[in-house]
Amino acid sequence: MPKIDNILAILWMLNSSKKITAKQISERLEMNIRTVYRYIDTLSTSGVPIVSETGHNGGYTLLNNFIDAPLFFDFEEQTSLFHAAVFAEEAGYYGGEALNKAISKLSRYSNQEQETKINQRFTSLEVISRLSSISLEPSLKEVEQAVADGYSVKILYLKCGEEEQSTFRLVDPYRIIYWNNKWYVIGFCHLRNDIRSFRVDRIESLMLTENKFNRPENFSARDFFMDNLLPTIEGKEGIIPLVINGNKRALDDVCQHWFLGHYLQERTSTQAVFLLEKDMLHTYVPHLLLPYGKSIQIIEPISLKQRLIEVLSELIKFHQV
């Protein structure tokens, strides 16, 4: 019997809830008792919580509920892990190599029937992500290490705007976030003396430092990120209603947009009403609505219709030969 089969057989015998001696294991598996001791040591070194009791009534047992811990997975659990691996790979997950090894172990210890069923479910799912020629895995691994250990990082960060500019920043990384096909680092920026978010694909170089930092208690990277991305309008001045008419399918799409949907107030089959800040309305919204063409119509404010005309005129002028 192969070594791995013997080790698994011993594990199942230990899981019988009855105390068992090395001699009993040796007799049942027909192996030398020294080999039994060696396999017991291998299991213990691997993290299996084996309890050893000496004396006349001694023997080996496992801690309660050990097999209920996630070492053995049923069909649904294995399928879910395979699917999660597909999503992680397409997201550019930085632990892809380790994840693939874990998935290989699941496959190795599945019988033929289980493997066939899992493959059928596994191949039924495909995830298509945005193509990127930039590998973020090295940066993500280093940032994750800094987040876990509480060390600051020195980064050369590319700030995009009218003029692209790279600056060195000392950052205390609090969390890593994946949103809308992008990886972000949320942390305290010593240059700006404030908590900021940084896109990982804009980090041109990264170096771990020996500076330790303390993360603020009860800090939520999710709340910080979403509040900055989609600020609330409660208590703010200059709030303007945006009224849009259109066919149901087009309005469904507008209302489900990650930005506009956050500010939706009312909706009927032919009309949607949003509340937005004036600057936000005239800066971002025209570019969001242009792709819908004639399928929607802006009812109010008139100023937004005028802004749309300006944006279109600028585009026409730019593309004219």
SERO-4910 file (N, C-alpha, C, O; in steps of 0.05 Angstrom, whole numbers):
BEGIN
 pado doro    nc1    nc2    nc3   cac1   cac2   cac3    cc1    cc2    cc3    oc1    oc2    oc3
  Met    A     17    -24      0      0      0      0     18     25      0     36     27     16
  Pro    A     13     45    -18     29     69    -19     29     84      8     11     81     24
  Lys    A     50    100     12     53    114     37     29    132     43     19    132     66
  Ile    A     20    147     23     -2    166     28    -27    151     36    -43    161     52
  Asp    A    -32    127     24    -56    112     31    -54    102     60    -74    102     74
  Asn    A    -30     94     68    -26     85     96    -32    108    116    -45    104    136
  Ile    A    -22    132    109    -25    155    126    -55    162    128    -65    168    150
  Leu    A    -69    162    106    -98    168    106   -113    147    122   -132    153    136
  Ala    A   -104    121    119   -118     99    134   -114    103    164   -133     99    179
  Ile    A    -91    112    172    -86    117    200   -103    140    210   -115    140    231
  Leu    A   -106    161    193   -122    184    200   -151    176    204   -164    185    224
  Trp    A   -162    159    187   -189    151    190   -193    133    214   -214    134    228
  Met    A   -173    117    220   -174    100    245   -174    117    270   -189    112    289
  Leu    A   -158    138    269   -158    157    292   -184    172    295   -192    180    317
  Asn    A   -198    175    273   -223    190    273   -247    173    282   -270    182    283
  Ser    A   -242    148    289   -264    130    297   -275    136    325   -294    123    334
  Ser    A   -263    156    338   -272    165    365   -264    146    387   -270    150    410
  Lys    A   -250    125    379   -240    106    399   -210    108    401   -196    112    381
  Lys    A   -200    105    425   -171    106    429   -159     81    417   -169     59    419
  Ile    A   -137     85    403   -124     63    389    -94     64    393    -83     86    394
  Thr    A    -82     41    396    -53     40    401    -38     36    375    -49     28    355
  Ala    A    -12     41    377      5     37    354      6      8    346      7      1    322
  Lys    A      5    -10    366      5    -39    361    -20    -47    345    -18    -63    326
  Gln    A    -43    -36    353    -68    -43    339    -67    -33    310    -76    -47    292
  Ile    A    -57     -9    306    -54      2    279    -35    -16    263    -41    -22    239
  Ser    A    -13    -24    275      6    -41    262     -6    -67    253     -1    -77    230
  Glu    A    -22    -79    270    -35   -105    263    -56   -102    241    -57   -119    223
  Arg    A    -72    -81    243    -93    -78    223    -82    -71    195    -93    -81    175
  Leu    A    -61    -55    194    -50    -47    169    -26    -65    160    -15    -61    139
  Glu    A    -20    -84    177      2   -103    171     28    -88    164     39    -92    143
  Met    A     37    -72    182     62    -57    178     78    -57    204     67    -62    226
  Asn    A    103    -51    202    121    -50    225    112    -28    243    104     -6    234
  Ile    A    114    -32    270    104    -12    289    121     13    288    111     35    293
  Arg    A    147     11    280    163     35    277    153     52    254    155     77    255
  Thr    A    143     39    234    131     54    211    107     69    220    102     92    212
  Val    A     91     57    238     67     70    249     75     95    264     63    116    260
  Tyr    A     96     93    281    105    117    296    115    139    277    110    162    281
  Arg    A    128    131    255    138    150    236    114    165    222    116    189    217
  Tyr    A     93    150    215     70    162    202     54    180    221     44    201    213
  Ile    A     53    172    247     40    188    267     55    215    270     43    236    272
  Asp    A     82    214    269     98    238    271     93    256    246     92    280    248
  Thr    A     90    243    223     85    258    198     59    273    200     57    296    192
  Leu    A     38    259    210     12    272    213     14    296    233      2    317    228
  Ser    A     28    291    255     30    313    275     45    337    264     37    360    269
  Thr    A     66    332    249     82    353    237     65    369    217     69    393    213
  Ser    A     46    355    204     29    368    184      6    385    196     -9    398    182
  Gly    A      5    384    223    -16    400    237    -40    384    247    -59    396    257
  Val    A    -40    358    243    -62    342    253    -60    340    284    -40    331    294
  Pro    A    -81    348    299    -80    349    328    -84    321    340   -106    314    348
  Ile    A    -62    306    341    -64    278    352    -58    280    382    -37    291    390
  Val    A    -75    268    398    -71    267    427    -59    240    434    -70    219    428
  Ser    A    -37    241    448    -23    216    455    -24    213    486    -16    231    500
  Glu    A    -33    189    495    -34    183    523    -17    158    529    -20    138    515
  Thr    A      0    161    548     18    138    555      5    122    578    -15    129    589
  Gly    A     18     99    583      8     83    605     -7     58    596     -9     53    572
  His    A    -18     44    615    -32     19    610    -56     23    591    -61      7    573
  Asn    A    -72     44    595    -95     49    579    -90     71    558   -109     85    550
  Gly    A    -65     75    551    -58     96    533    -65     90    504    -75     69    498
  Gly    A    -58    109    487    -64    106    458    -66    133    445    -59    153    456
  Tyr    A    -75    132    420    -78    156    404   -107    163    398   -123    145    393
  Thr    A   -113    189    399   -140    198    391   -136    225    377   -115    237    378
  Leu    A   -158    234    364   -158    261    352   -174    280    369   -193    272    383
  Leu    A   -168    306    367   -184    325    380   -212    325    369   -216    318    345
  Asn    A   -232    331    385   -260    331    376   -265    348    351   -253    370    349
  Asn    A   -281    338    333   -290    353    309   -268    360    290   -270    378    273
  Phe    A   -245    346    292   -223    353    274   -230    348    245   -225    364    227
  Ile    A   -243    326    239   -250    319    211   -272    339    201   -274    342    177
  Asp    A   -287    351    219   -307    370    211   -294    397    203   -306    413    190
  Ala    A   -268    400    211   -254    423    202   -248    420    172   -250    398    161
  Pro    A   -242    443    158   -240    442    129   -216    427    118   -200    439    103
  Leu    A   -213    401    124   -192    385    112   -205    367     91   -191    358     72
  Phe    A   -230    360     94   -244    343     76   -269    358     66   -284    368     82
  Phe    A   -274    359     40   -295    374     29   -314    357     13   -306    338      0
  Asp    A   -340    363     15   -360    348      0   -360    359    -29   -345    377    -36
  Phe    A   -377    347    -46   -378    354    -74   -384    383    -79   -370    396    -94
  Glu    A   -404    394    -65   -411    422    -68   -389    441    -59   -383    461    -72
  Glu    A   -376    434    -37   -354    451    -27   -330    450    -47   -318    471    -52
  Gln    A   -324    427    -57   -301    426    -76   -308    442   -102   -291    456   -112
  Thr    A   -332    439   -112   -340    454   -136   -338    484   -131   -329    498   -149
  Ser    A   -347    493   -108   -346    521   -102   -318    531   -101   -312    554   -109
  Leu    A   -299    515    -90   -271    523    -89   -259    525   -116   -243    543   -122
  Phe    A   -266    506   -134   -257    507   -162   -267    533   -176   -251    546   -190
  His    A   -292    539   -172   -304    563   -184   -291    588   -173   -285    607   -188
  Ala    A   -286    588   -147   -273    611   -135   -245    615   -146   -236    638   -149
  Ala    A   -231    593   -152   -205    595   -164   -205    608   -192   -187    623   -199
  Val    A   -226    602   -207   -230    614   -234   -233    644   -231   -220    659   -245
  Phe    A   -251    653   -213   -255    681   -209   -229    695   -199   -222    717   -209
  Ala    A   -215    682   -181   -190    694   -170   -169    697   -191   -155    718   -193
  Glu    A   -166    677   -208   -146    678   -230   -152    701   -249   -134    716   -257
  Glu    A   -177    704   -256   -185    726   -275   -182    753   -263   -179    773   -277
  Ala    A   -184    755   -236   -181    780   -222   -152    788   -218   -146    810   -209
  Gly    A   -133    770   -225   -105    776   -221    -97    771   -193    -79    785   -183
  Tyr    A   -110    752   -179   -105    747   -151    -75    740   -147    -64    724   -162
  Tyr    A    -63    752   -126    -34    750   -123    -26    723   -111     -2    716   -111
  Gly    A    -45    707   -101    -38    681    -90    -46    658   -109    -52    636   -100
  Gly    A    -45    664   -134    -54    645   -154    -39    619   -154    -51    597   -156
  Glu    A    -12    620   -150      4    595   -150     -4    577   -127     -7    553   -130
  Ala    A     -6    589   -103    -14    573    -79    -42    562    -82    -48    540    -74
  Leu    A    -60    578    -94    -88    570    -98    -89    546   -117   -103    527   -113
  Asn    A    -73    547   -138    -72    524   -157    -61    499   -144    -71    477   -150
  Lys    A    -42    502   -126    -32    479   -111    -54    466    -94    -57    442    -92
  Ala    A    -69    484    -81    -91    474    -64   -112    459    -81   -123    438    -73
  Ile    A   -119    471   -104   -138    458   -122   -127    431   -131   -143    412   -134
  Ser    A   -101    429   -137    -89    404   -145    -92    383   -124    -96    359   -130
  Lys    A    -89    391    -98    -92    372    -76   -120    361    -75   -124    337    -70
  Leu    A   -140    379    -79   -167    370    -79   -172    349   -101   -185    328    -96
  Ser    A   -161    354   -124   -164    335   -147   -150    308   -141   -160    287   -147
  Arg    A   -127    310   -128   -111    286   -123   -126    267   -104   -123    242   -107
  Tyr    A   -141    277    -85   -154    260    -66   -184    256    -71   -199    249    -52
  Ser    A   -192    261    -95   -220    255   -103   -220    229   -119   -202    223   -134
  Asn    A   -241    213   -114   -243    188   -130   -252    195   -158   -259    218   -164
  Gln    A   -252    175   -176   -258    180   -204   -285    191   -208   -289    209   -225
  Glu    A   -305    181   -194   -333    191   -197   -335    220   -188   -347    236   -202
  Gln    A   -323    227   -165   -323    255   -156   -309    273   -175   -318    295   -181
  Glu    A   -286    264   -186   -270    280   -204   -286    286   -230   -284    308   -240
  Thr    A   -300    266   -240   -316    269   -264   -338    290   -260   -342    307   -277
  Lys    A   -352    288   -237   -374    307   -231   -363    335   -227   -375    355   -237
  Ile    A   -341    337   -213   -329    364   -208   -320    376   -234   -325    400   -239
  Asn    A   -308    361   -252   -299    372   -278   -322    381   -295   -320    401   -309
  Gln    A   -344    366   -293   -368    375   -308   -378    402   -299   -385    419   -315
  Arg    A   -378    406   -272   -387    431   -261   -366    453   -266   -373    476   -271
  Phe    A   -341    445   -263   -319    464   -266   -318    476   -294   -314    500   -297
  Thr    A   -321    459   -314   -319    468   -342   -344    482   -351   -345    492   -373
  Ser    A   -365    483   -334   -389    496   -342   -388    526   -337   -406    541   -345
  Leu    A   -366    535   -324   -364    564   -317   -339    576   -330   -317    564   -328
  Glu    A   -342    599   -342   -319    614   -352   -322    643   -343   -344    654   -342
  Val    A   -300    656   -336   -300    684   -328   -283    699   -347   -259    693   -350
  Ile    A   -293    720   -359   -278    737   -378   -273    764   -364   -291    778   -357
  Ser    A   -248    770   -361   -240    795   -349   -227    813   -369   -221    805   -392
  Arg    A   -223    838   -362   -209    857   -379   -180    848   -382   -167    841   -363
  Leu    A   -170    849   -407   -143    841   -412   -123    862   -402   -128    886   -405
  Ser    A   -102    852   -390    -81    871   -380    -54    858   -384    -50    835   -378
  Ser    A    -36    874   -395     -9    864   -399      9    868   -375     32    860   -375
  Ile    A     -2    881   -354     13    888   -330      9    866   -309    -14    861   -302
  Ser    A     30    854   -299     28    835   -278     30    849   -251     51    862   -245
  Leu    A      9    847   -235      9    860   -209     16    842   -186     18    851   -163
  Glu    A     21    817   -192     25    797   -171     48    804   -152     45    803   -128
  Pro    A     72    813   -163     94    820   -144     86    843   -125     92    841   -101
  Ser    A     74    864   -136     66    887   -119     45    879    -99     47    887    -76
  Leu    A     25    863   -108      4    855    -90     14    837    -67      5    840    -44
  Lys    A     33    820    -73     45    803    -52     59    819    -31     57    815     -7
  Glu    A     75    839    -40     90    856    -22     71    873     -5     75    877     19
  Val    A     50    884    -18     31    901     -3     17    884     18     12    892     40
  Glu    A      8    860     10     -6    842     28     11    835     52      1    834     75
  Gln    A     37    831     48     55    825     70     57    850     88     57    847    113
  Ala    A     59    874     76     60    898     92     35    902    109     36    911    132
  Val    A     12    897     96    -14    900    111    -15    881    134    -23    888    156
  Ala    A     -8    855    129     -9    835    150     10    840    173      3    836    196
  Asp    A     35    849    166     55    853    187     55    881    199     68    886    220
  Gly    A     41    900    186     40    927    197     64    944    192     73    959    209
  Tyr    A     76    941    167     99    957    160     92    977    138     76    971    120
  Ser    A    104   1001    140     99   1021    119    114   1013     94    133    998     94
  Val    A    105   1024     71    118   1019     46    124   1046     33    110   1066     36
  Lys    A    146   1046     18    154   1070      2    148   1064    -27    158   1044    -38
  Ile    A    131   1080    -39    122   1074    -67    128   1098    -85    128   1121    -76
  Leu    A    133   1092   -110    134   1113   -131    108   1111   -145    102   1091   -159
  Tyr    A     91   1131   -142     63   1130   -151     58   1149   -174     65   1172   -173
  Leu    A     45   1139   -195     39   1155   -219     11   1167   -215     -9   1154   -214
  Lys    A     11   1194   -213    -14   1209   -210    -23   1217   -238     -9   1231   -252
  Cys    A    -47   1207   -246    -58   1213   -272    -76   1237   -272    -92   1241   -254
  Gly    A    -73   1254   -291    -89   1278   -294    -82   1291   -320    -75   1278   -339
  Glu    A    -84   1318   -321    -77   1332   -345    -47   1327   -351    -39   1325   -375
  Glu    A    -31   1326   -330     -3   1320   -333      4   1297   -314      1   1299   -290
  Glu    A     14   1275   -326     21   1252   -310     47   1259   -294     66   1269   -305
  Gln    A     46   1252   -269     69   1258   -252     73   1237   -231     54   1228   -219
  Ser    A     98   1228   -228    104   1207   -208    117   1219   -183    135   1236   -186
  Thr    A    108   1211   -160    119   1222   -135    124   1198   -116    110   1178   -117
  Phe    A    144   1202    -99    149   1182    -78    130   1187    -54    126   1210    -46
  Arg    A    119   1166    -44    101   1168    -21    109   1147      0    116   1125     -7
  Leu    A    107   1155     25    109   1136     47     80   1130     56     66   1148     64
  Val    A     72   1104     55     44   1097     60     43   1075     81     58   1056     80
  Asp    A     24   1078     99     17   1057    118     -7   1042    107    -29   1051    108
  Pro    A     -2   1019     95    -24   1004     81    -43    991    101    -35    973    116
  Tyr    A    -69    999    100    -88    987    119   -102    963    107   -106    943    121
  Arg    A   -109    964     82   -125    943     69   -119    943     39   -111    963     27
  Ile    A   -125    920     26   -125    917     -3   -154    913    -11   -168    898      1
  Ile    A   -162    927    -32   -190    925    -42   -190    919    -72   -174    929    -87
  Tyr    A   -208    902    -80   -212    896   -108   -240    906   -116   -260    898   -105
  Trp    A   -240    925   -135   -266    937   -143   -265    944   -173   -245    956   -183
  Asn    A   -286    936   -187   -289    943   -215   -264    937   -232   -254    953   -247
  Asn    A   -254    912   -228   -231    902   -243   -205    916   -237   -186    915   -253
  Lys    A   -204    929   -214   -179    942   -206   -172    936   -177   -190    931   -160
  Trp    A   -146    934   -171   -136    931   -144   -128    958   -132   -115    974   -146
  Tyr    A   -135    962   -107   -129    987    -94   -116    981    -66   -122    961    -54
  Val    A    -99   1000    -58    -88    999    -31   -100   1023    -16    -98   1046    -25
  Ile    A   -112   1018      7   -123   1039     24   -104   1042     48    -99   1023     62
  Gly    A    -94   1067     52    -76   1071     74    -70   1100     79    -80   1118     65
  Phe    A    -54   1105    100    -47   1132    108    -23   1142     91     -2   1129     92
  Cys    A    -27   1164     77     -6   1175     61      8   1197     77     -4   1217     84
  His    A     34   1193     82     49   1213     98     54   1239     83     57   1260     95
  Leu    A     54   1237     56     58   1261     40     34   1280     42     37   1304     45
  Arg    A     10   1268     41    -15   1284     43    -26   1286     71    -45   1301     77
  Asn    A    -14   1271     90    -22   1271    118    -52   1264    120    -67   1276    135
  Asp    A    -60   1244    105    -89   1236    104    -91   1207     93    -72   1197     81
  Ile    A   -114   1195     98   -119   1168     87   -126   1171     57   -144   1187     50
  Arg    A   -114   1156     40   -118   1157     12   -121   1129      0   -114   1109     13
  Ser    A   -130   1128    -25   -131   1102    -39   -111   1104    -63   -109   1125    -75
  Phe    A    -98   1082    -69    -78   1081    -90    -83   1057   -108    -86   1035    -99
  Arg    A    -85   1062   -134    -88   1040   -153    -61   1025   -156    -41   1038   -161
  Val    A    -62    999   -152    -38    983   -152    -24    984   -179      1    983   -181
  Asp    A    -40    986   -201    -27    986   -228    -12   1012   -233      2   1015   -254
  Arg    A    -16   1032   -216     -1   1058   -219     23   1060   -200     37   1080   -200
  Ile    A     28   1038   -185     52   1038   -168     75   1028   -185     76   1005   -193
  Glu    A     94   1046   -190    116   1040   -208    139   1025   -194    153   1010   -206
  Ser    A    142   1030   -168    161   1015   -152    151   1014   -123    137   1032   -115
  Leu    A    159    994   -109    150    991    -81    172    978    -64    186    960    -73
  Met    A    176    989    -41    197    979    -23    186    978      6    175    997     16
  Leu    A    189    954     18    181    951     46    201    966     64    225    966     59
  Thr    A    191    979     85    208    993    103    207    979    130    193    959    134
  Glu    A    223    989    149    223    978    176    205    994    195    205    989    219
  Asn    A    190   1013    184    172   1030    200    147   1015    207    132   1007    189
  Lys    A    142   1010    232    117    997    241     95   1019    244    101   1042    252
  Phe    A     70   1011    239     48   1029    243     25   1015    256     23    990    256
  Asn    A      7   1030    268    -17   1019    281    -42   1027    264    -46   1051    260
  Arg    A    -57   1008    256    -81   1013    241   -103   1024    260   -106   1014    282
  Pro    A   -118   1045    251   -139   1055    269   -160   1034    275   -167   1017    258
  Glu    A   -169   1034    300   -189   1015    309   -215   1019    293   -223   1042    288
  Asn    A   -228    997    287   -255    998    273   -254   1011    246   -274   1021    236
  Phe    A   -230   1013    234   -228   1025    208   -240   1007    187   -233    983    186
  Ser    A   -257   1017    170   -269   1002    148   -259   1013    121   -267   1035    113
  Ala    A   -242    997    108   -232   1006     82   -255   1008     62   -255   1025     44
  Arg    A   -274    989     64   -297    990     46   -313   1016     48   -319   1028     28
  Asp    A   -319   1024     73   -334   1048     77   -319   1072     67   -330   1090     54
  Phe    A   -293   1073     73   -276   1096     64   -276   1098     34   -280   1119     23
  Phe    A   -272   1075     21   -270   1075     -8   -296   1083    -21   -296   1100    -39
  Met    A   -319   1072    -12   -344   1077    -25   -354   1106    -18   -367   1119    -35
  Asp    A   -347   1116      6   -355   1143     12   -340   1164     -5   -351   1184    -12
  Asn    A   -315   1157    -12   -300   1175    -30   -309   1172    -59   -309   1191    -75
  Leu    A   -316   1148    -66   -325   1142    -94   -353   1153    -99   -359   1165   -119
  Leu    A   -371   1148    -79   -399   1156    -81   -406   1173    -57   -420   1162    -39
  Pro    A   -398   1197    -55   -404   1214    -31   -434   1218    -28   -449   1220    -47
  Thr    A   -443   1219     -3   -471   1224      3   -478   1253     -3   -461   1271     -3
  Ile    A   -504   1258     -8   -512   1285    -14   -528   1298      9   -537   1320      7
  Glu    A   -532   1282     30   -547   1292     53   -534   1316     65   -510   1316     71
  Gly    A   -549   1338     69   -540   1362     82   -522   1379     64   -512   1400     73
  Lys    A   -519   1372     39   -503   1388     21   -520   1408      5   -543   1403      0
  Glu    A   -508   1430     -2   -522   1450    -18   -517   1446    -48   -499   1431    -56
  Gly    A   -534   1458    -64   -531   1455    -93   -539   1429   -104   -528   1419   -124
  Ile    A   -558   1416    -92   -568   1390   -101   -589   1394   -123   -608   1410   -119
  Ile    A   -586   1382   -146   -604   1386   -169   -616   1360   -178   -602   1339   -179
  Pro    A   -643   1359   -183   -655   1335   -194   -648   1331   -223   -649   1350   -239
  Leu    A   -642   1307   -230   -637   1299   -258   -661   1281   -266   -664   1259   -254
  Val    A   -676   1290   -285   -700   1275   -294   -694   1264   -322   -688   1280   -341
  Ile    A   -697   1238   -326   -691   1226   -352   -715   1209   -360   -726   1193   -344
  Asn    A   -724   1212   -385   -744   1195   -397   -731   1176   -416   -709   1182   -427
  Gly    A   -744   1153   -421   -733   1135   -440   -748   1108   -440   -766   1104   -424
  Asn    A   -740   1090   -458   -753   1064   -458   -743   1048   -434   -722   1054   -422
  Lys    A   -759   1028   -427   -754   1013   -402   -726   1000   -401   -712   1001   -381
  Arg    A   -717    989   -423   -692    975   -423   -669    995   -419   -650    989   -403
  Ala    A   -670   1018   -432   -649   1038   -429   -649   1049   -400   -628   1053   -388
  Leu    A   -673   1054   -389   -674   1065   -362   -664   1044   -342   -651   1051   -322
  Asp    A   -670   1018   -347   -660    997   -329   -630    998   -328   -618    996   -306
  Asp    A   -618   1002   -351   -588   1003   -352   -577   1027   -338   -557   1025   -324
  Val    A   -590   1050   -342   -581   1075   -329   -583   1072   -298   -565   1080   -284
  Cys    A   -606   1061   -289   -611   1059   -260   -593   1038   -247   -588   1040   -223
  Gln    A   -582   1020   -263   -564    999   -251   -535   1008   -254   -517    993   -245
  His    A   -529   1031   -265   -502   1041   -268   -490   1044   -240   -503   1054   -222
  Trp    A   -464   1036   -237   -452   1037   -210   -452   1065   -198   -453   1067   -173
  Phe    A   -451   1086   -214   -450   1113   -204   -479   1125   -202   -487   1133   -180
  Leu    A   -493   1126   -224   -520   1138   -224   -539   1123   -206   -556   1136   -192
  Gly    A   -537   1097   -205   -556   1081   -189   -555   1088   -159   -575   1085   -145
  His    A   -532   1098   -150   -529   1106   -122   -546   1130   -115   -553   1134    -92
  Tyr    A   -552   1147   -135   -567   1171   -130   -596   1171   -141   -609   1191   -143
  Leu    A   -606   1147   -147   -633   1144   -157   -653   1149   -134   -650   1139   -112
  Gln    A   -673   1166   -140   -694   1173   -121   -721   1161   -128   -735   1150   -111
  Glu    A   -729   1164   -153   -755   1154   -162   -752   1140   -189   -734   1146   -204
  Arg    A   -770   1122   -194   -769   1107   -219   -797   1098   -227   -811   1086   -211
  Thr    A   -804   1103   -253   -828   1091   -265   -819   1076   -289   -795   1074   -295
  Ser    A   -838   1066   -304   -831   1050   -328   -818   1068   -350   -804   1058   -367
  Thr    A   -824   1094   -349   -814   1112   -371   -797   1135   -360   -787   1151   -376
  Gln    A   -793   1137   -334   -778   1160   -323   -762   1152   -298   -771   1135   -282
  Ala    A   -739   1165   -295   -722   1161   -272   -713   1188   -262   -707   1206   -277
  Val    A   -713   1191   -235   -705   1216   -223   -681   1211   -204   -682   1193   -187
  Phe    A   -660   1227   -208   -636   1225   -192   -631   1252   -178   -639   1273   -188
  Leu    A   -617   1251   -155   -609   1276   -142   -578   1276   -140   -566   1258   -130
  Leu    A   -566   1297   -152   -537   1299   -153   -528   1328   -147   -543   1347   -150
  Glu    A   -503   1330   -139   -491   1356   -136   -487   1369   -163   -483   1356   -183
  Lys    A   -488   1396   -164   -486   1411   -189   -460   1405   -204   -460   1399   -228
  Asp    A   -437   1406   -189   -411   1402   -202   -409   1374   -213   -399   1369   -235
  Met    A   -419   1355   -197   -419   1327   -205   -436   1323   -230   -428   1308   -249
  Leu    A   -459   1336   -231   -478   1333   -253   -466   1343   -279   -470   1330   -300
  His    A   -452   1365   -278   -442   1377   -303   -414   1367   -311   -405   1371   -333
  Thr    A   -400   1354   -292   -373   1344   -298   -373   1315   -308   -361   1309   -329
  Tyr    A   -387   1297   -293   -385   1269   -299   -409   1258   -315   -406   1242   -334
  Val    A   -433   1268   -309   -457   1256   -320   -459   1258   -351   -468   1239   -363
  Pro    A   -451   1281   -363   -453   1281   -393   -439   1258   -406   -449   1247   -426
  His    A   -415   1251   -397   -400   1230   -409   -412   1203   -403   -409   1184   -419
  Leu    A   -427   1200   -381   -441   1175   -375   -466   1171   -392   -473   1148   -398
  Leu    A   -479   1193   -400   -504   1191   -414   -501   1191   -444   -519   1181   -458
  Leu    A   -479   1201   -455   -475   1203   -484   -478   1175   -498   -490   1174   -519
  Pro    A   -467   1154   -486   -469   1128   -500   -498   1118   -504   -502   1100   -521
  Tyr    A   -517   1129   -490   -545   1119   -492   -559   1132   -516   -581   1123   -524
  Gly    A   -547   1152   -529   -557   1163   -553   -586   1172   -551   -594   1187   -533
  Lys    A   -603   1163   -571   -631   1172   -572   -650   1155   -555   -674   1159   -555
  Ser    A   -639   1135   -541   -656   1117   -525   -665   1131   -499   -683   1121   -486
  Ile    A   -652   1154   -491   -661   1169   -468   -663   1198   -475   -652   1207   -495
  Gln    A   -678   1213   -459   -681   1242   -463   -680   1256   -436   -694   1249   -417
  Ile    A   -663   1276   -434   -661   1292   -410   -684   1312   -409   -687   1329   -427
  Ile    A   -699   1311   -388   -722   1330   -384   -712   1354   -369   -719   1377   -376
  Glu    A   -698   1349   -347   -686   1371   -332   -661   1361   -318   -659   1337   -312
  Pro    A   -642   1379   -312   -643   1408   -317   -635   1415   -346   -621   1400   -359
  Ile    A   -643   1438   -354   -636   1448   -381   -606   1452   -384   -595   1449   -405
  Ser    A   -594   1460   -361   -565   1465   -362   -549   1440   -370   -528   1442   -382
  Leu    A   -560   1416   -363   -546   1392   -370   -548   1386   -400   -529   1377   -412
  Lys    A   -571   1393   -411   -575   1390   -440   -555   1408   -455   -543   1401   -475
  Gln    A   -552   1433   -444   -532   1451   -456   -504   1441   -453   -487   1444   -471
  Arg    A   -498   1429   -430   -471   1418   -426   -466   1394   -445   -444   1391   -455
  Leu    A   -486   1378   -450   -483   1356   -469   -476   1366   -497   -460   1355   -511
  Ile    A   -490   1388   -505   -484   1400   -531   -455   1410   -533   -442   1407   -553
  Glu    A   -446   1422   -510   -418   1432   -509   -398   1408   -512   -379   1410   -527
  Val    A   -404   1387   -498   -386   1364   -499   -385   1352   -527   -364   1345   -538
  Leu    A   -409   1350   -540   -411   1339   -567   -396   1358   -587   -383   1349   -605
  Ser    A   -400   1384   -583   -386   1403   -601   -356   1401   -599   -342   1403   -619
  Glu    A   -346   1397   -574   -318   1394   -570   -307   1368   -583   -286   1368   -595
  Leu    A   -323   1347   -582   -315   1322   -595   -315   1325   -626   -297   1315   -639
  Ile    A   -336   1338   -636   -337   1342   -665   -313   1358   -674   -300   1352   -694
  Lys    A   -307   1380   -660   -284   1397   -667   -258   1382   -666   -240   1386   -682
  Phe    A   -255   1365   -646   -231   1350   -642   -226   1330   -664   -203   1326   -673
  His    A   -248   1317   -674   -245   1296   -694   -247   1307   -723   -244   1291   -742
  Gln    A   -253   1332   -726   -255   1342   -753   -227   1342   -766   -207   1349   -754
  Val    A   -226   1335   -792   -201   1334   -806   -195   1361   -818   -175   1365   -831
***
